[in-house]
Amino acid sequence: MARKPTAKAEFVLFDVTYEDGSQRSNRRVPAEMLGGLDGDKPARDVIEQQDREIAERSGMPPLQIKTLTRSGGGKK
């Protein structure tokens, strides 16, 4: 019997540079959070929330985001 197609979660990947100079690549943000009048601005809020949760679990303070850019995509 054929299966029903399931909804595939779409994400946009971002590269993050923090104030201390460290970098993280391919941070996932749900695609439905982006676009509209705010563009990629909501991505910062989502990633900052992810960072707070990670910092809470690790017991270390969250890092401040310096820059946020979309990941490059595929290799050429």
Secondary structure, 3 states (H helix, E strand, C coil): CCCCCCCCCCEEEEEEEECCCCEEEEEEEEHHHCEHHHECHHHHHHHHHHHHHHHHHHCCCCCCEEEEEECCCCCC
